[in-house]
Amino acid sequence: MNKQLILWVACTAIFFEALDIAVLNMVLPVLQNQFHQDSATVQWLQTVYVLFYGGFLITGGRLADTRGRKNIFLLGSFLFLAASAAAGFANGFEWLMACRALQGQAAALAVPAALSIVTNTFPDPEERSRALSTFSAFAAVGSGSGLALGGIIATYWGWQWTFFINVPVILAVLVLAWRCIGKDAPAAARSASGSGFRGILLTVVILLLSYCIHTLAQLPEHYLLTIGSVVIMLACLYLFSKRERRSTNPLIDVQLFSDRSTIAGNSCTLLLGGIFIGYLFLLSVFLQQNLHLSAAKAGMLLFPFSFFSTLVTRFIVPVLFARLKPVKTAITGMCLMLTGCLLLGVAMFIPYPLAAVLLSLLCVTGSGMSIVYPGVTVLSLQHIPAHKQGIAAGVSTTAYFMGAGLGLSFISLLLQLFSTGEQQSNLLPALVLPVVCAVVSVGLLRREAAVVNRQSSVVSDRSEY
């Protein structure tokens, strides 16, 4: 079993599935003209992806634990490939929406399984931390590269290639995964029966919660639909909780979240979703509306930072993990994220903002995200037993997308509330949200670092005696 090849397969899959979330940001105006839709309607191409991705993540993690990591990874990757190909050939908006939903569901199957494959391929704690940092960094680089590649591909190749580009790479991933990843014997497979209905209930709860989050900014217009969704969600949540308490094989083991590091890691992952996705949204608006850059020019501006983030992932992140350990690595990355958000705010005030924008990009997409995401991921998973890594990965990724959904919804709401007709001033109140989330995250991580330092001191003192 070639461990490095397996890691490469998992990292390539997560890179393209993360890329697909951000790649459409620069392509939405093109799709709006292509299908003759208004901006609110075309935005649902992003929303439906995130809804199905977030809605099925925990179920996907559970399936990876109970039905086999390799089987679920292959299934999710195949569905992602098929949905990408179908989306590229879409000749109607409804068909493209359906393909995006299938892409989201496929990614929700593949990502927790891929993360579980990585953690089980590298059982040694030190090797596992390095592998998880590499895997998470690829996810961060994929998310950060989406804006750059989306604008370039849509301008020079056509919007269809934002989907077709996935096909040959995921096909290669499928072939290599089939040949290289060994068969696994899921520990809970024999006792997984009876969890299907609970899985459906949980998926409905998360889907409706995601929907309510994403339509928060339009609450006055759709309040009856939102209230109905909340009522159904609470009813499903009650049934799920009731069945979980009675089950001898719960779908979500609450003991997974009794560990302090896991709670801190997932909390910061939730906040990170709001910081990064909110930043990318405000950045794309600022570049196109305030600096009047076309999608291609914006992509060209962003591309060097995507390349730089790859170098950070390859050369800097491993050194930080070796010297600082996960929690201090996460603090370093989060401080860079905070600095980048503040620099974007500075760019909104000065007459020649390009230098501040470039420094902001260097801090966030060029380095910060590639450092902080591996840190909080390792923090979330480092104390989870191997046979529960799938469900834990699903919870961690769900936290990220819940944070992203909440962040985008509140940013949209703030943009509406502070709309004055001057675009630069409109963005500043919305930028407060990622800044506050970054400050809170730094505080949580510093507190976790203090606890780790105290524990290390106690262990050191005992060893002396």
Buried (B, 14 or more C-beta within 10 A) or exposed (E): EEEEBBBBBBBBBBBBBBBBBBBBBBBBBBBBEBBEBEEEEBBBBBBBBBBBBBBBBBBBBBBBBBBBBBBBBBBBBBBBBBBBBBBBEBEEBEEBBBBBBBBBBBBBBBBBBBBBBBBBBBEEEEEBBBBBBBBBBBBBBBBBBBBBBBBBBBBEEBBBBBBBBBBEBBBEBBEBBEEBBEEBEBBBEEEBEEBEEBBEBBBBBBBBBBBBBBBBBBBEEEEEBBEEBBEEBEEBBEBBEEBBEEEEBBBBBEEBBEBBBBBBBBBBBBBBBBBBBBBBBBBBBBBBEBBEBBBBBBBBBBBBBBEBBBEBBEEBBBEBBEEBBBBBBBBBBBBBBBBBBBBBBBBBEEEEBEEBBBBBBBBBBBBBBBBBBBBBBBBBBBBBEEBBBBBBBBBBBBBBBBBBBBBBBBBBBBBEEBEEEEBEEBBBEBBBBBBBBBEBBBEBBEEBBEEBEEEEEEEEEEEEE
